[in-house]
Structure formats: C-alpha cells, structure tokens
C-alpha cells in the first residue's frame, strides 16, 4: 500500500524537512531539495517508497 500525502509529509517533517508550498518542493535541513513532481516519479514503482525513505533519511536530520 502506498503512502498518502499526509504520511509523506509526516516522514519528511520527522527528519527536519520543510514543505515549501510556494516552490512546490521539500527542503531538507542539509540544503537538499526534492520537488513534488520528483516525489511522484520516485513513488511510481513498487520500490519507490523505500527509495523515498532513503532520500529523506540521507539528507535529513532526525528531530530530538
């Protein structure tokens, strides 16, 4: 079962990412960005959710 947009938002937030609605992208605490279209492309295949989680963790920082 794929993630809902609310679940995606929660995962991004847990690792310190900011959702920029004006630029239509998530901005990571380390300077990385991923736009909403890229998120859709990544999660289009069955392994996409796992790959998205890897990106979030790699370029994010866990909140205390």
CHARMM internal coordinates of N, CA and C (Angstrom, degrees):
IC EDIT
DIST 1 N 1 CA 1.4546
DIST 1 CA 1 C 1.5254
ANGL 1 N 1 CA 1 C 108.76
DIST 1 C 2 N 1.3027
ANGL 1 CA 1 C 2 N 117.60
DIHE 1 N 1 CA 1 C 2 N 133.99
DIST 2 N 2 CA 1.4571
ANGL 1 C 2 N 2 CA 121.40
DIHE 1 CA 1 C 2 N 2 CA -177.15
DIST 2 CA 2 C 1.5298
ANGL 2 N 2 CA 2 C 111.37
DIHE 1 C 2 N 2 CA 2 C -82.15
DIST 2 C 3 N 1.3112
ANGL 2 CA 2 C 3 N 114.21
DIHE 2 N 2 CA 2 C 3 N 159.70
DIST 3 N 3 CA 1.4530
ANGL 2 C 3 N 3 CA 120.97
DIHE 2 CA 2 C 3 N 3 CA 179.22
DIST 3 CA 3 C 1.5258
ANGL 3 N 3 CA 3 C 111.07
DIHE 2 C 3 N 3 CA 3 C -72.55
DIST 3 C 4 N 1.3128
ANGL 3 CA 3 C 4 N 116.25
DIHE 3 N 3 CA 3 C 4 N 144.22
DIST 4 N 4 CA 1.4576
ANGL 3 C 4 N 4 CA 119.57
DIHE 3 CA 3 C 4 N 4 CA 171.33
DIST 4 CA 4 C 1.5220
ANGL 4 N 4 CA 4 C 107.90
DIHE 3 C 4 N 4 CA 4 C -81.44
DIST 4 C 5 N 1.3086
ANGL 4 CA 4 C 5 N 117.51
DIHE 4 N 4 CA 4 C 5 N 166.42
DIST 5 N 5 CA 1.4635
ANGL 4 C 5 N 5 CA 120.00
DIHE 4 CA 4 C 5 N 5 CA 179.36
DIST 5 CA 5 C 1.5303
ANGL 5 N 5 CA 5 C 110.76
DIHE 4 C 5 N 5 CA 5 C -64.11
DIST 5 C 6 N 1.3288
ANGL 5 CA 5 C 6 N 117.84
DIHE 5 N 5 CA 5 C 6 N -31.66
DIST 6 N 6 CA 1.4610
ANGL 5 C 6 N 6 CA 120.44
DIHE 5 CA 5 C 6 N 6 CA 176.84
DIST 6 CA 6 C 1.5219
ANGL 6 N 6 CA 6 C 111.12
DIHE 5 C 6 N 6 CA 6 C -66.84
DIST 6 C 7 N 1.3241
ANGL 6 CA 6 C 7 N 116.70
DIHE 6 N 6 CA 6 C 7 N -39.82
DIST 7 N 7 CA 1.4612
ANGL 6 C 7 N 7 CA 120.56
DIHE 6 CA 6 C 7 N 7 CA 177.79
DIST 7 CA 7 C 1.5250
ANGL 7 N 7 CA 7 C 110.72
DIHE 6 C 7 N 7 CA 7 C -66.47
DIST 7 C 8 N 1.3273
ANGL 7 CA 7 C 8 N 116.79
DIHE 7 N 7 CA 7 C 8 N -41.66
DIST 8 N 8 CA 1.4707
ANGL 7 C 8 N 8 CA 120.46
DIHE 7 CA 7 C 8 N 8 CA 176.28
DIST 8 CA 8 C 1.5218
ANGL 8 N 8 CA 8 C 109.91
DIHE 7 C 8 N 8 CA 8 C -59.29
DIST 8 C 9 N 1.3395
ANGL 8 CA 8 C 9 N 116.86
DIHE 8 N 8 CA 8 C 9 N -47.42
DIST 9 N 9 CA 1.4611
ANGL 8 C 9 N 9 CA 121.06
DIHE 8 CA 8 C 9 N 9 CA 179.40
DIST 9 CA 9 C 1.5298
ANGL 9 N 9 CA 9 C 111.10
DIHE 8 C 9 N 9 CA 9 C -56.80
DIST 9 C 10 N 1.3173
ANGL 9 CA 9 C 10 N 116.97
DIHE 9 N 9 CA 9 C 10 N -42.83
DIST 10 N 10 CA 1.4679
ANGL 9 C 10 N 10 CA 121.37
DIHE 9 CA 9 C 10 N 10 CA -178.41
DIST 10 CA 10 C 1.5291
ANGL 10 N 10 CA 10 C 111.29
DIHE 9 C 10 N 10 CA 10 C -64.58
DIST 10 C 11 N 1.3277
ANGL 10 CA 10 C 11 N 117.32
DIHE 10 N 10 CA 10 C 11 N -39.82
DIST 11 N 11 CA 1.4607
ANGL 10 C 11 N 11 CA 120.58
DIHE 10 CA 10 C 11 N 11 CA 179.17
DIST 11 CA 11 C 1.5260
ANGL 11 N 11 CA 11 C 110.13
DIHE 10 C 11 N 11 CA 11 C -67.31
DIST 11 C 12 N 1.3340
ANGL 11 CA 11 C 12 N 116.97
DIHE 11 N 11 CA 11 C 12 N -46.61
DIST 12 N 12 CA 1.4627
ANGL 11 C 12 N 12 CA 119.88
DIHE 11 CA 11 C 12 N 12 CA 177.21
DIST 12 CA 12 C 1.5307
ANGL 12 N 12 CA 12 C 110.14
DIHE 11 C 12 N 12 CA 12 C -56.75
DIST 12 C 13 N 1.3263
ANGL 12 CA 12 C 13 N 117.28
DIHE 12 N 12 CA 12 C 13 N -47.78
DIST 13 N 13 CA 1.4540
ANGL 12 C 13 N 13 CA 121.76
DIHE 12 CA 12 C 13 N 13 CA -177.56
DIST 13 CA 13 C 1.5297
ANGL 13 N 13 CA 13 C 111.60
DIHE 12 C 13 N 13 CA 13 C -62.06
DIST 13 C 14 N 1.3138
ANGL 13 CA 13 C 14 N 117.29
DIHE 13 N 13 CA 13 C 14 N -39.27
DIST 14 N 14 CA 1.4629
ANGL 13 C 14 N 14 CA 121.08
DIHE 13 CA 13 C 14 N 14 CA -179.24
DIST 14 CA 14 C 1.5200
ANGL 14 N 14 CA 14 C 112.49
DIHE 13 C 14 N 14 CA 14 C -61.35
DIST 14 C 15 N 1.3236
ANGL 14 CA 14 C 15 N 116.64
DIHE 14 N 14 CA 14 C 15 N -24.88
DIST 15 N 15 CA 1.4599
ANGL 14 C 15 N 15 CA 120.90
DIHE 14 CA 14 C 15 N 15 CA 179.89
DIST 15 CA 15 C 1.5245
ANGL 15 N 15 CA 15 C 112.46
DIHE 14 C 15 N 15 CA 15 C -106.47
DIST 15 C 16 N 1.3370
ANGL 15 CA 15 C 16 N 116.58
DIHE 15 N 15 CA 15 C 16 N 19.35
DIST 16 N 16 CA 1.4428
ANGL 15 C 16 N 16 CA 121.43
DIHE 15 CA 15 C 16 N 16 CA 171.62
DIST 16 CA 16 C 1.5160
ANGL 16 N 16 CA 16 C 116.90
DIHE 15 C 16 N 16 CA 16 C 84.21
DIST 16 C 17 N 1.3229
ANGL 16 CA 16 C 17 N 117.61
DIHE 16 N 16 CA 16 C 17 N 11.23
DIST 17 N 17 CA 1.4636
ANGL 16 C 17 N 17 CA 120.91
DIHE 16 CA 16 C 17 N 17 CA 179.24
DIST 17 CA 17 C 1.5258
ANGL 17 N 17 CA 17 C 109.50
DIHE 16 C 17 N 17 CA 17 C -80.24
DIST 17 C 18 N 1.3258
ANGL 17 CA 17 C 18 N 115.78
DIHE 17 N 17 CA 17 C 18 N 149.18
DIST 18 N 18 CA 1.4622
ANGL 17 C 18 N 18 CA 123.45
DIHE 17 CA 17 C 18 N 18 CA 177.71
DIST 18 CA 18 C 1.5243
ANGL 18 N 18 CA 18 C 108.67
DIHE 17 C 18 N 18 CA 18 C -110.83
DIST 18 C 19 N 1.3215
ANGL 18 CA 18 C 19 N 116.94
DIHE 18 N 18 CA 18 C 19 N 134.04
DIST 19 N 19 CA 1.4627
ANGL 18 C 19 N 19 CA 121.85
DIHE 18 CA 18 C 19 N 19 CA 178.79
DIST 19 CA 19 C 1.5235
ANGL 19 N 19 CA 19 C 108.13
DIHE 18 C 19 N 19 CA 19 C -92.16
DIST 19 C 20 N 1.3362
ANGL 19 CA 19 C 20 N 116.61
DIHE 19 N 19 CA 19 C 20 N 108.70
DIST 20 N 20 CA 1.4565
ANGL 19 C 20 N 20 CA 122.45
DIHE 19 CA 19 C 20 N 20 CA -179.96
DIST 20 CA 20 C 1.5254
ANGL 20 N 20 CA 20 C 108.20
DIHE 19 C 20 N 20 CA 20 C -95.65
DIST 20 C 21 N 1.3083
ANGL 20 CA 20 C 21 N 116.39
DIHE 20 N 20 CA 20 C 21 N 102.35
DIST 21 N 21 CA 1.4577
ANGL 20 C 21 N 21 CA 121.01
DIHE 20 CA 20 C 21 N 21 CA -176.67
DIST 21 CA 21 C 1.5253
ANGL 21 N 21 CA 21 C 112.45
DIHE 20 C 21 N 21 CA 21 C -71.80
DIST 21 C 22 N 1.3162
ANGL 21 CA 21 C 22 N 117.58
DIHE 21 N 21 CA 21 C 22 N -29.44
DIST 22 N 22 CA 1.4661
ANGL 21 C 22 N 22 CA 121.12
DIHE 21 CA 21 C 22 N 22 CA 179.77
DIST 22 CA 22 C 1.5291
ANGL 22 N 22 CA 22 C 110.15
DIHE 21 C 22 N 22 CA 22 C -66.75
DIST 22 C 23 N 1.3277
ANGL 22 CA 22 C 23 N 116.08
DIHE 22 N 22 CA 22 C 23 N -47.43
DIST 23 N 23 CA 1.4708
ANGL 22 C 23 N 23 CA 120.72
DIHE 22 CA 22 C 23 N 23 CA -179.49
DIST 23 CA 23 C 1.5315
ANGL 23 N 23 CA 23 C 112.51
DIHE 22 C 23 N 23 CA 23 C -85.96
DIST 23 C 24 N 1.3250
ANGL 23 CA 23 C 24 N 117.44
DIHE 23 N 23 CA 23 C 24 N -5.54
DIST 24 N 24 CA 1.4658
ANGL 23 C 24 N 24 CA 123.61
DIHE 23 CA 23 C 24 N 24 CA -178.91
DIST 24 CA 24 C 1.5300
ANGL 24 N 24 CA 24 C 111.14
DIHE 23 C 24 N 24 CA 24 C 56.07
DIST 24 C 25 N 1.3352
ANGL 24 CA 24 C 25 N 114.82
DIHE 24 N 24 CA 24 C 25 N 51.94
DIST 25 N 25 CA 1.4572
ANGL 24 C 25 N 25 CA 119.77
DIHE 24 CA 24 C 25 N 25 CA -179.97
DIST 25 CA 25 C 1.5234
ANGL 25 N 25 CA 25 C 110.56
DIHE 24 C 25 N 25 CA 25 C -153.53
DIST 25 C 26 N 1.3237
ANGL 25 CA 25 C 26 N 114.78
DIHE 25 N 25 CA 25 C 26 N 161.25
DIST 26 N 26 CA 1.4555
ANGL 25 C 26 N 26 CA 121.78
DIHE 25 CA 25 C 26 N 26 CA 170.44
DIST 26 CA 26 C 1.5209
ANGL 26 N 26 CA 26 C 106.38
DIHE 25 C 26 N 26 CA 26 C -98.00
DIST 26 C 27 N 1.3295
ANGL 26 CA 26 C 27 N 115.67
DIHE 26 N 26 CA 26 C 27 N 140.15
DIST 27 N 27 CA 1.4497
ANGL 26 C 27 N 27 CA 121.28
DIHE 26 CA 26 C 27 N 27 CA -179.72
DIST 27 CA 27 C 1.5205
ANGL 27 N 27 CA 27 C 108.48
DIHE 26 C 27 N 27 CA 27 C -118.85
DIST 27 C 28 N 1.3222
ANGL 27 CA 27 C 28 N 115.58
DIHE 27 N 27 CA 27 C 28 N 120.21
DIST 28 N 28 CA 1.4511
ANGL 27 C 28 N 28 CA 120.76
DIHE 27 CA 27 C 28 N 28 CA -177.57
DIST 28 CA 28 C 1.5155
ANGL 28 N 28 CA 28 C 112.64
DIHE 27 C 28 N 28 CA 28 C -81.91
DIST 28 C 29 N 1.3250
ANGL 28 CA 28 C 29 N 116.66
DIHE 28 N 28 CA 28 C 29 N 157.70
DIST 29 N 29 CA 1.4632
ANGL 28 C 29 N 29 CA 121.22
DIHE 28 CA 28 C 29 N 29 CA -178.83
DIST 29 CA 29 C 1.5257
ANGL 29 N 29 CA 29 C 113.02
DIHE 28 C 29 N 29 CA 29 C -67.20
DIST 29 C 30 N 1.3122
ANGL 29 CA 29 C 30 N 117.61
DIHE 29 N 29 CA 29 C 30 N -15.64
DIST 30 N 30 CA 1.4654
ANGL 29 C 30 N 30 CA 120.87
DIHE 29 CA 29 C 30 N 30 CA 179.36
DIST 30 CA 30 C 1.5238
ANGL 30 N 30 CA 30 C 111.76
DIHE 29 C 30 N 30 CA 30 C -99.61
DIST 30 C 31 N 1.3333
ANGL 30 CA 30 C 31 N 117.44
DIHE 30 N 30 CA 30 C 31 N 7.37
DIST 31 N 31 CA 1.4607
ANGL 30 C 31 N 31 CA 121.63
DIHE 30 CA 30 C 31 N 31 CA 178.00
DIST 31 CA 31 C 1.5202
ANGL 31 N 31 CA 31 C 115.23
DIHE 30 C 31 N 31 CA 31 C 99.43
DIST 31 C 32 N 1.3038
ANGL 31 CA 31 C 32 N 117.88
DIHE 31 N 31 CA 31 C 32 N -6.97
DIST 32 N 32 CA 1.4695
ANGL 31 C 32 N 32 CA 121.47
DIHE 31 CA 31 C 32 N 32 CA 178.67
DIST 32 CA 32 C 1.5241
ANGL 32 N 32 CA 32 C 109.92
DIHE 31 C 32 N 32 CA 32 C -72.50
DIST 32 C 33 N 1.3228
ANGL 32 CA 32 C 33 N 116.17
DIHE 32 N 32 CA 32 C 33 N 150.40
DIST 33 N 33 CA 1.4660
ANGL 32 C 33 N 33 CA 120.96
DIHE 32 CA 32 C 33 N 33 CA 174.62
DIST 33 CA 33 C 1.5247
ANGL 33 N 33 CA 33 C 108.89
DIHE 32 C 33 N 33 CA 33 C -133.36
DIST 33 C 34 N 1.3140
ANGL 33 CA 33 C 34 N 114.61
DIHE 33 N 33 CA 33 C 34 N 151.78
DIST 34 N 34 CA 1.4652
ANGL 33 C 34 N 34 CA 120.96
DIHE 33 CA 33 C 34 N 34 CA 173.68
DIST 34 CA 34 C 1.5263
ANGL 34 N 34 CA 34 C 106.32
DIHE 33 C 34 N 34 CA 34 C -145.13
DIST 34 C 35 N 1.3233
ANGL 34 CA 34 C 35 N 115.96
DIHE 34 N 34 CA 34 C 35 N 124.19
DIST 35 N 35 CA 1.4700
ANGL 34 C 35 N 35 CA 117.32
DIHE 34 CA 34 C 35 N 35 CA -177.13
DIST 35 CA 35 C 1.5245
ANGL 35 N 35 CA 35 C 110.75
DIHE 34 C 35 N 35 CA 35 C -85.33
DIST 35 C 36 N 1.3126
ANGL 35 CA 35 C 36 N 113.83
DIHE 35 N 35 CA 35 C 36 N 163.95
DIST 36 N 36 CA 1.4645
ANGL 35 C 36 N 36 CA 120.27
DIHE 35 CA 35 C 36 N 36 CA -174.51
DIST 36 CA 36 C 1.5317
ANGL 36 N 36 CA 36 C 111.89
DIHE 35 C 36 N 36 CA 36 C -59.80
DIST 36 C 37 N 1.3322
ANGL 36 CA 36 C 37 N 117.07
DIHE 36 N 36 CA 36 C 37 N -36.19
DIST 37 N 37 CA 1.4624
ANGL 36 C 37 N 37 CA 120.24
DIHE 36 CA 36 C 37 N 37 CA 178.52
DIST 37 CA 37 C 1.5247
ANGL 37 N 37 CA 37 C 111.59
DIHE 36 C 37 N 37 CA 37 C -64.95
DIST 37 C 38 N 1.3385
ANGL 37 CA 37 C 38 N 116.25
DIHE 37 N 37 CA 37 C 38 N -38.18
DIST 38 N 38 CA 1.4675
ANGL 37 C 38 N 38 CA 120.20
DIHE 37 CA 37 C 38 N 38 CA 177.33
DIST 38 CA 38 C 1.5213
ANGL 38 N 38 CA 38 C 111.03
DIHE 37 C 38 N 38 CA 38 C -64.28
DIST 38 C 39 N 1.3239
ANGL 38 CA 38 C 39 N 116.63
DIHE 38 N 38 CA 38 C 39 N -39.90
DIST 39 N 39 CA 1.4683
ANGL 38 C 39 N 39 CA 120.49
DIHE 38 CA 38 C 39 N 39 CA 177.14
DIST 39 CA 39 C 1.5257
ANGL 39 N 39 CA 39 C 109.55
DIHE 38 C 39 N 39 CA 39 C -59.42
DIST 39 C 40 N 1.3252
ANGL 39 CA 39 C 40 N 116.63
DIHE 39 N 39 CA 39 C 40 N -44.12
DIST 40 N 40 CA 1.4694
ANGL 39 C 40 N 40 CA 121.09
DIHE 39 CA 39 C 40 N 40 CA 179.15
DIST 40 CA 40 C 1.5331
ANGL 40 N 40 CA 40 C 110.97
DIHE 39 C 40 N 40 CA 40 C -62.70
DIST 40 C 41 N 1.3213
ANGL 40 CA 40 C 41 N 117.79
DIHE 40 N 40 CA 40 C 41 N -42.14
DIST 41 N 41 CA 1.4648
ANGL 40 C 41 N 41 CA 121.71
DIHE 40 CA 40 C 41 N 41 CA 179.70
DIST 41 CA 41 C 1.5255
ANGL 41 N 41 CA 41 C 111.14
DIHE 40 C 41 N 41 CA 41 C -65.26
DIST 41 C 42 N 1.3237
ANGL 41 CA 41 C 42 N 116.35
DIHE 41 N 41 CA 41 C 42 N -44.56
DIST 42 N 42 CA 1.4673
ANGL 41 C 42 N 42 CA 120.54
DIHE 41 CA 41 C 42 N 42 CA -178.65
DIST 42 CA 42 C 1.5223
ANGL 42 N 42 CA 42 C 110.89
DIHE 41 C 42 N 42 CA 42 C -62.05
DIST 42 C 43 N 1.3164
ANGL 42 CA 42 C 43 N 116.74
DIHE 42 N 42 CA 42 C 43 N -42.04
DIST 43 N 43 CA 1.4686
ANGL 42 C 43 N 43 CA 120.19
DIHE 42 CA 42 C 43 N 43 CA -175.56
DIST 43 CA 43 C 1.5197
ANGL 43 N 43 CA 43 C 113.62
DIHE 42 C 43 N 43 CA 43 C -87.41
DIST 43 C 44 N 1.3244
ANGL 43 CA 43 C 44 N 117.08
DIHE 43 N 43 CA 43 C 44 N 9.62
DIST 44 N 44 CA 1.4674
ANGL 43 C 44 N 44 CA 120.66
DIHE 43 CA 43 C 44 N 44 CA -179.49
DIST 44 CA 44 C 1.5286
ANGL 44 N 44 CA 44 C 112.81
DIHE 43 C 44 N 44 CA 44 C -73.94
DIST 44 C 45 N 1.3274
ANGL 44 CA 44 C 45 N 117.94
DIHE 44 N 44 CA 44 C 45 N -18.85
DIST 45 N 45 CA 1.4635
ANGL 44 C 45 N 45 CA 119.72
DIHE 44 CA 44 C 45 N 45 CA 179.49
DIST 45 CA 45 C 1.5296
ANGL 45 N 45 CA 45 C 109.38
DIHE 44 C 45 N 45 CA 45 C -112.93
DIST 45 C 46 N 1.3198
ANGL 45 CA 45 C 46 N 117.16
DIHE 45 N 45 CA 45 C 46 N 165.81
DIST 46 N 46 CA 1.4732
ANGL 45 C 46 N 46 CA 120.57
DIHE 45 CA 45 C 46 N 46 CA -175.22
DIST 46 CA 46 C 1.5293
ANGL 46 N 46 CA 46 C 114.93
DIHE 45 C 46 N 46 CA 46 C -59.82
DIST 46 C 47 N 1.3241
ANGL 46 CA 46 C 47 N 118.36
DIHE 46 N 46 CA 46 C 47 N -29.78
DIST 47 N 47 CA 1.4639
ANGL 46 C 47 N 47 CA 121.09
DIHE 46 CA 46 C 47 N 47 CA -179.85
DIST 47 CA 47 C 1.5273
ANGL 47 N 47 CA 47 C 111.99
DIHE 46 C 47 N 47 CA 47 C -89.04
DIST 47 C 48 N 1.3128
ANGL 47 CA 47 C 48 N 116.78
DIHE 47 N 47 CA 47 C 48 N -2.82
DIST 48 N 48 CA 1.4502
ANGL 47 C 48 N 48 CA 121.48
DIHE 47 CA 47 C 48 N 48 CA -175.21
DIST 48 CA 48 C 1.5130
ANGL 48 N 48 CA 48 C 115.65
DIHE 47 C 48 N 48 CA 48 C -61.10
DIST 48 C 49 N 1.3238
ANGL 48 CA 48 C 49 N 117.01
DIHE 48 N 48 CA 48 C 49 N -39.85
DIST 49 N 49 CA 1.4571
ANGL 48 C 49 N 49 CA 120.34
DIHE 48 CA 48 C 49 N 49 CA 179.95
DIST 49 CA 49 C 1.5259
ANGL 49 N 49 CA 49 C 110.59
DIHE 48 C 49 N 49 CA 49 C -60.76
DIST 49 C 50 N 1.3203
ANGL 49 CA 49 C 50 N 116.47
DIHE 49 N 49 CA 49 C 50 N -41.69
DIST 50 N 50 CA 1.4647
ANGL 49 C 50 N 50 CA 121.14
DIHE 49 CA 49 C 50 N 50 CA 178.53
DIST 50 CA 50 C 1.5233
ANGL 50 N 50 CA 50 C 110.19
DIHE 49 C 50 N 50 CA 50 C -64.21
DIST 50 C 51 N 1.3232
ANGL 50 CA 50 C 51 N 116.91
DIHE 50 N 50 CA 50 C 51 N -44.02
DIST 51 N 51 CA 1.4601
ANGL 50 C 51 N 51 CA 121.27
DIHE 50 CA 50 C 51 N 51 CA 179.23
DIST 51 CA 51 C 1.5274
ANGL 51 N 51 CA 51 C 110.95
DIHE 50 C 51 N 51 CA 51 C -63.08
DIST 51 C 52 N 1.3291
ANGL 51 CA 51 C 52 N 117.45
DIHE 51 N 51 CA 51 C 52 N -41.90
DIST 52 N 52 CA 1.4620
ANGL 51 C 52 N 52 CA 120.81
DIHE 51 CA 51 C 52 N 52 CA 178.83
DIST 52 CA 52 C 1.5244
ANGL 52 N 52 CA 52 C 110.11
DIHE 51 C 52 N 52 CA 52 C -61.55
DIST 52 C 53 N 1.3122
ANGL 52 CA 52 C 53 N 117.75
DIHE 52 N 52 CA 52 C 53 N -43.95
DIST 53 N 53 CA 1.4717
ANGL 52 C 53 N 53 CA 121.24
DIHE 52 CA 52 C 53 N 53 CA 178.08
DIST 53 CA 53 C 1.5293
ANGL 53 N 53 CA 53 C 110.88
DIHE 52 C 53 N 53 CA 53 C -59.92
DIST 53 C 54 N 1.3246
ANGL 53 CA 53 C 54 N 117.10
DIHE 53 N 53 CA 53 C 54 N -40.02
DIST 54 N 54 CA 1.4732
ANGL 53 C 54 N 54 CA 120.88
DIHE 53 CA 53 C 54 N 54 CA 178.39
DIST 54 CA 54 C 1.5310
ANGL 54 N 54 CA 54 C 110.80
DIHE 53 C 54 N 54 CA 54 C -61.78
DIST 54 C 55 N 1.3153
ANGL 54 CA 54 C 55 N 116.42
DIHE 54 N 54 CA 54 C 55 N -43.30
DIST 55 N 55 CA 1.4676
ANGL 54 C 55 N 55 CA 120.97
DIHE 54 CA 54 C 55 N 55 CA 179.16
DIST 55 CA 55 C 1.5323
ANGL 55 N 55 CA 55 C 110.15
DIHE 54 C 55 N 55 CA 55 C -63.64
DIST 55 C 56 N 1.3236
ANGL 55 CA 55 C 56 N 116.83
DIHE 55 N 55 CA 55 C 56 N -45.89
DIST 56 N 56 CA 1.4633
ANGL 55 C 56 N 56 CA 121.28
DIHE 55 CA 55 C 56 N 56 CA -179.65
DIST 56 CA 56 C 1.5236
ANGL 56 N 56 CA 56 C 110.94
DIHE 55 C 56 N 56 CA 56 C -58.56
DIST 56 C 57 N 1.3130
ANGL 56 CA 56 C 57 N 116.37
DIHE 56 N 56 CA 56 C 57 N -46.75
DIST 57 N 57 CA 1.4701
ANGL 56 C 57 N 57 CA 121.00
DIHE 56 CA 56 C 57 N 57 CA -178.71
DIST 57 CA 57 C 1.5247
ANGL 57 N 57 CA 57 C 110.66
DIHE 56 C 57 N 57 CA 57 C -68.53
DIST 57 C 58 N 1.3134
ANGL 57 CA 57 C 58 N 117.49
DIHE 57 N 57 CA 57 C 58 N -44.65
DIST 58 N 58 CA 1.4663
ANGL 57 C 58 N 58 CA 121.49
DIHE 57 CA 57 C 58 N 58 CA -176.42
DIST 58 CA 58 C 1.5282
ANGL 58 N 58 CA 58 C 112.37
DIHE 57 C 58 N 58 CA 58 C -60.52
DIST 58 C 59 N 1.3270
ANGL 58 CA 58 C 59 N 116.76
DIHE 58 N 58 CA 58 C 59 N -42.46
DIST 59 N 59 CA 1.4486
ANGL 58 C 59 N 59 CA 120.61
DIHE 58 CA 58 C 59 N 59 CA -175.07
DIST 59 CA 59 C 1.5412
ANGL 59 N 59 CA 59 C 113.52
DIHE 58 C 59 N 59 CA 59 C -104.03
DIST 59 C 60 N 1.3049
ANGL 59 CA 59 C 60 N 116.54
DIHE 59 N 59 CA 59 C 60 N 8.51
DIST 60 N 60 CA 1.4596
ANGL 59 C 60 N 60 CA 121.26
DIHE 59 CA 59 C 60 N 60 CA 178.82
DIST 60 CA 60 C 1.5008
ANGL 60 N 60 CA 60 C 111.55
DIHE 59 C 60 N 60 CA 60 C -112.68
DIST 60 C 61 N 1.3010
ANGL 60 CA 60 C 61 N 115.11
DIHE 60 N 60 CA 60 C 61 N 177.65
DIST 61 N 61 CA 1.4534
ANGL 60 C 61 N 61 CA 121.60
DIHE 60 CA 60 C 61 N 61 CA 174.49
DIST 61 CA 61 C 1.5159
ANGL 61 N 61 CA 61 C 107.87
DIHE 60 C 61 N 61 CA 61 C -134.09
DIST 61 C 62 N 1.2879
ANGL 61 CA 61 C 62 N 115.67
DIHE 61 N 61 CA 61 C 62 N 131.07
DIST 62 N 62 CA 1.4623
ANGL 61 C 62 N 62 CA 120.98
DIHE 61 CA 61 C 62 N 62 CA -177.89
DIST 62 CA 62 C 1.5174
ANGL 62 N 62 CA 62 C 109.93
DIHE 61 C 62 N 62 CA 62 C -68.40
DIST 62 C 63 N 1.3321
ANGL 62 CA 62 C 63 N 116.55
DIHE 62 N 62 CA 62 C 63 N 131.78
DIST 63 N 63 CA 1.4536
ANGL 62 C 63 N 63 CA 120.30
DIHE 62 CA 62 C 63 N 63 CA 176.65
DIST 63 CA 63 C 1.5275
ANGL 63 N 63 CA 63 C 109.37
DIHE 62 C 63 N 63 CA 63 C -70.25
DIST 63 C 64 N 1.3437
ANGL 63 CA 63 C 64 N 116.90
DIHE 63 N 63 CA 63 C 64 N 145.15
DIST 64 N 64 CA 1.4905
ANGL 63 C 64 N 64 CA 118.88
DIHE 63 CA 63 C 64 N 64 CA 179.75
DIST 64 CA 64 C 1.5027
ANGL 64 N 64 CA 64 C 112.80
DIHE 63 C 64 N 64 CA 64 C -66.56
END
COOR INIT
IC SEED 1 N 1 CA 1 C
IC BUILD
